[in-house]
Structure formats: C-alpha cells, structure tokens
C-alpha cells in the first residue's frame, strides 16, 4: 500500500526538482494580485438565503477543511459561478 505524501513533502520535492522560478517584478505582481483580491472580496451587498440543514452542514465542513469561514466559501463559489470560473467535476458513469 502506497503512503500518501503530505502537501509539504510534495512542495519540497517540487522545489528540489527546481520547478519553482522567481517572480519578475515581485512588488508589481503583489500589488496586482492584492487589487484582484480586494475587488473579489469587497462586500457591499447583503442577501438572505435558506438552505437545507444537510447542505449547510456540508458547506461548513468543507469550509473547515479549507480553513475559511463558510460565508466566505459561499461567496467565493458564487463569484466563481458568475465569472464562469466554476468548473464542474466530471462524474464517473456507472455501467
């Protein structure tokens, strides 16, 4: 049985294989991505929504796994959906 590598081990091996490159104009890139994040996560409207208990618990569990508040996860999913960046996983079909 194969032992699953941790994310840290995978990153370390990737660095050792020299797959990482320095970012040119790092300050400008940081500023650009900070602006993207600010625009993405600027909250200026509020909505109320009803969800099933089962769905809410699943969302809260997933958010906990991701290390973010569940409202942030919901907001991020909605943003990705409306900006056509939410990709649906292809389901395996049973024969």
Backbone as JSON, one array per atom type, in Angstrom:
{
  "sequence": "XXXXXXXXXXXXXXXXXXXXXXXXXXXXXXXXXXXXXXXXXXXXXXXXXXXXXXXXXXXXXXXXXXXXXXXXXXXXXXXXXXXXXXXXXXXXXXX",
  "N": [[0.84, -1.18, 0.0], [0.61, 2.16, -0.9], [2.05, 5.02, 0.61], [0.55, 8.04, 1.32], [1.75, 11.17, 0.35], [2.44, 14.15, 2.18], [1.2, 17.49, 1.71], [3.23, 19.3, 2.16], [5.52, 17.72, 1.76], [5.27, 17.18, -0.96], [5.54, 19.75, -2.02], [8.15, 20.37, -1.18], [9.64, 18.43, -2.62], [9.06, 19.33, -5.19], [10.33, 21.81, -5.18], [12.95, 20.94, -4.85], [13.3, 19.69, -7.31], [13.65, 21.86, -8.81], [11.47, 23.24, -9.92], [10.33, 25.63, -9.39], [10.3, 29.1, -9.96], [11.7, 32.38, -9.64], [9.61, 35.28, -9.23], [9.29, 37.77, -11.59], [9.53, 41.27, -11.19], [8.36, 41.44, -8.56], [7.13, 43.12, -6.58], [5.29, 44.61, -8.11], [3.68, 42.52, -9.05], [2.64, 41.52, -6.65], [1.13, 43.73, -5.88], [-0.75, 43.81, -7.97], [-2.16, 41.37, -7.65], [-3.15, 41.78, -5.1], [-4.94, 43.84, -5.58], [-6.76, 42.45, -7.21], [-7.74, 40.62, -5.31], [-8.89, 42.36, -3.44], [-10.95, 43.49, -5.01], [-12.42, 41.22, -5.58], [-13.28, 40.3, -3.08], [-14.67, 42.39, -1.95], [-17.31, 43.42, -0.13], [-20.39, 44.65, -0.61], [-23.07, 44.33, -0.59], [-25.87, 42.68, 0.9], [-27.38, 39.5, 1.32], [-30.08, 37.26, 2.04], [-30.53, 33.82, 2.48], [-32.1, 30.67, 2.25], [-31.16, 27.46, 3.23], [-30.95, 23.89, 3.11], [-30.55, 22.0, 6.11], [-28.76, 19.9, 5.87], [-27.25, 20.61, 3.56], [-26.08, 23.01, 4.49], [-24.54, 22.07, 6.63], [-22.74, 20.46, 5.22], [-21.45, 22.4, 3.69], [-20.28, 23.94, 5.73], [-18.54, 22.02, 6.79], [-16.83, 21.6, 4.59], [-15.74, 24.18, 4.37], [-14.38, 24.33, 6.8], [-12.42, 22.38, 6.35], [-11.04, 23.73, 4.37], [-10.13, 25.84, 5.79], [-11.39, 28.31, 6.04], [-13.98, 30.79, 6.7], [-17.42, 29.73, 6.47], [-19.21, 31.45, 5.17], [-17.54, 32.92, 3.56], [-16.64, 30.93, 1.83], [-19.06, 30.31, 0.49], [-19.55, 32.8, -0.74], [-17.28, 32.95, -2.39], [-17.72, 30.76, -4.1], [-20.07, 31.59, -5.4], [-19.09, 33.86, -6.68], [-17.18, 32.72, -8.42], [-18.93, 31.22, -9.99], [-20.56, 33.19, -11.31], [-18.61, 34.46, -12.75], [-17.88, 32.64, -14.6], [-15.92, 30.78, -13.86], [-16.24, 28.59, -12.34], [-15.82, 25.27, -12.29], [-17.31, 22.31, -13.2], [-17.0, 19.1, -11.82], [-16.25, 16.2, -13.66], [-18.42, 13.52, -13.7], [-18.16, 10.1, -12.79], [-19.52, 7.59, -14.74], [-21.72, 4.97, -14.11], [-21.79, 1.62, -15.31]],
  "CA": [[0.0, 0.0, 0.0], [1.41, 3.38, -1.03], [1.83, 6.03, 1.65], [0.24, 9.34, 0.71], [2.65, 12.25, 0.74], [1.8, 15.37, 2.64], [1.35, 18.62, 0.79], [4.55, 19.88, 2.4], [6.5, 16.87, 1.11], [5.14, 17.38, -2.41], [6.12, 21.07, -2.32], [9.6, 20.26, -1.01], [10.17, 17.7, -3.77], [8.93, 20.21, -6.35], [11.42, 22.81, -5.06], [14.21, 20.24, -5.1], [13.38, 19.44, -8.75], [13.83, 23.19, -9.39], [10.29, 23.59, -10.7], [9.89, 26.96, -8.96], [11.09, 30.19, -10.52], [11.39, 33.67, -9.01], [8.66, 36.13, -9.94], [9.87, 39.03, -12.03], [8.76, 42.44, -10.72], [7.57, 40.89, -7.46], [6.29, 44.15, -5.95], [4.18, 44.91, -9.01], [2.8, 41.36, -9.07], [1.91, 41.51, -5.37], [0.12, 44.8, -5.93], [-1.79, 43.41, -8.92], [-2.99, 40.33, -7.05], [-3.85, 42.38, -3.96], [-6.09, 44.55, -6.17], [-7.72, 41.41, -7.59], [-8.37, 40.09, -4.09], [-9.76, 43.41, -2.9], [-12.14, 43.6, -5.84], [-13.18, 39.97, -5.47], [-13.87, 40.09, -1.77], [-15.35, 43.59, -1.48], [-18.71, 43.07, 0.14], [-21.18, 45.88, -0.47], [-24.49, 43.98, -0.57], [-26.2, 41.57, 1.78], [-28.53, 38.7, 0.91], [-30.5, 36.18, 2.93], [-30.83, 32.64, 1.69], [-32.45, 29.49, 3.04], [-30.53, 26.23, 2.78], [-31.29, 22.73, 3.93], [-29.56, 21.75, 7.17], [-27.76, 18.98, 5.32], [-26.35, 21.38, 2.69], [-25.31, 23.94, 5.3], [-23.53, 21.3, 7.37], [-21.71, 20.06, 4.26], [-20.68, 23.62, 3.36], [-19.47, 24.27, 6.9], [-17.48, 21.03, 6.86], [-15.86, 21.9, 3.52], [-15.05, 25.43, 4.74], [-13.45, 23.98, 7.87], [-11.3, 21.71, 5.69], [-10.28, 24.74, 3.62], [-9.61, 26.82, 6.75], [-12.01, 29.62, 5.83], [-15.37, 30.85, 7.15], [-18.32, 29.17, 5.47], [-19.79, 32.52, 4.36], [-16.52, 33.25, 2.56], [-16.69, 29.86, 0.84], [-20.26, 30.51, -0.33], [-19.33, 33.98, -1.56], [-16.29, 32.6, -3.41], [-18.37, 29.9, -5.08], [-20.97, 32.42, -6.2], [-18.26, 34.71, -7.54], [-16.64, 31.88, -9.49], [-20.03, 30.85, -10.88], [-20.97, 34.31, -12.17], [-17.5, 34.85, -13.63], [-17.61, 31.47, -15.44], [-14.7, 30.1, -13.46], [-16.6, 27.42, -11.55], [-15.74, 24.12, -13.18], [-17.98, 21.14, -12.66], [-16.25, 17.86, -11.92], [-16.89, 15.19, -14.49], [-18.83, 12.38, -12.86], [-17.97, 8.77, -13.35], [-20.8, 6.96, -15.05], [-21.73, 3.53, -13.84], [-22.22, 0.85, -16.49]],
  "C": [[0.89, 1.24, 0.0], [1.04, 4.36, 0.08], [1.63, 7.37, 0.96], [1.2, 10.4, 1.25], [1.85, 13.43, 1.25], [2.02, 16.47, 1.62], [2.74, 19.23, 0.92], [5.64, 19.06, 1.71], [6.46, 17.05, -0.41], [5.77, 18.71, -2.82], [7.64, 21.0, -2.23], [10.23, 19.53, -2.19], [10.12, 18.55, -5.04], [10.05, 21.26, -6.36], [12.75, 22.15, -5.37], [14.4, 19.89, -6.58], [13.54, 20.75, -9.54], [12.7, 23.58, -10.32], [9.79, 25.0, -10.39], [10.85, 28.0, -9.52], [10.73, 31.49, -9.8], [10.43, 34.48, -9.89], [9.37, 37.42, -10.31], [8.95, 40.16, -11.58], [7.8, 42.03, -9.6], [6.65, 41.93, -6.83], [5.08, 44.47, -6.81], [3.18, 43.76, -9.06], [1.99, 41.25, -7.78], [0.8, 42.54, -5.38], [-1.04, 44.4, -6.83], [-2.71, 42.37, -8.29], [-3.74, 40.83, -5.82], [-5.09, 43.13, -4.46], [-7.17, 43.57, -6.62], [-8.49, 40.9, -6.37], [-9.32, 41.11, -3.48], [-11.06, 43.51, -3.69], [-13.03, 42.37, -5.7], [-13.92, 39.88, -4.15], [-14.5, 41.33, -1.16], [-16.82, 43.25, -1.32], [-19.5, 44.36, 0.33], [-22.67, 45.61, -0.5], [-24.69, 42.77, 0.33], [-27.4, 40.83, 1.2], [-28.86, 37.71, 2.02], [-30.9, 35.01, 2.06], [-31.16, 31.49, 2.64], [-31.81, 28.26, 2.39], [-31.03, 25.08, 3.64], [-30.18, 22.56, 4.99], [-28.42, 20.89, 6.67], [-26.75, 19.74, 4.45], [-25.48, 22.32, 3.5], [-24.22, 23.22, 6.08], [-22.4, 20.86, 6.44], [-20.83, 21.25, 3.87], [-19.77, 23.99, 4.52], [-18.29, 23.3, 7.06], [-16.4, 21.32, 5.82], [-15.07, 23.16, 3.85], [-14.02, 25.17, 5.84], [-12.22, 23.29, 7.29], [-10.41, 22.69, 4.95], [-9.67, 25.8, 4.54], [-10.15, 28.21, 6.55], [-13.43, 29.62, 6.4], [-16.32, 30.36, 6.07], [-18.98, 30.25, 4.61], [-18.82, 32.92, 3.25], [-16.51, 32.2, 1.46], [-17.89, 30.04, -0.09], [-20.07, 31.7, -1.27], [-18.35, 33.69, -2.7], [-16.9, 31.72, -4.49], [-19.31, 30.69, -5.99], [-20.19, 33.3, -7.17], [-17.7, 33.91, -8.71], [-17.74, 31.5, -10.48], [-20.38, 31.99, -11.84], [-19.86, 34.78, -13.1], [-17.04, 33.67, -14.5], [-16.29, 30.78, -15.13], [-14.98, 28.89, -12.58], [-16.68, 26.24, -12.51], [-16.38, 22.92, -12.5], [-17.1, 19.91, -12.87], [-17.0, 16.89, -12.8], [-17.2, 13.98, -13.62], [-18.54, 11.08, -13.58], [-19.33, 8.15, -13.58], [-20.7, 5.47, -14.75], [-22.32, 2.81, -15.04], [-23.57, 0.25, -16.33]]
}
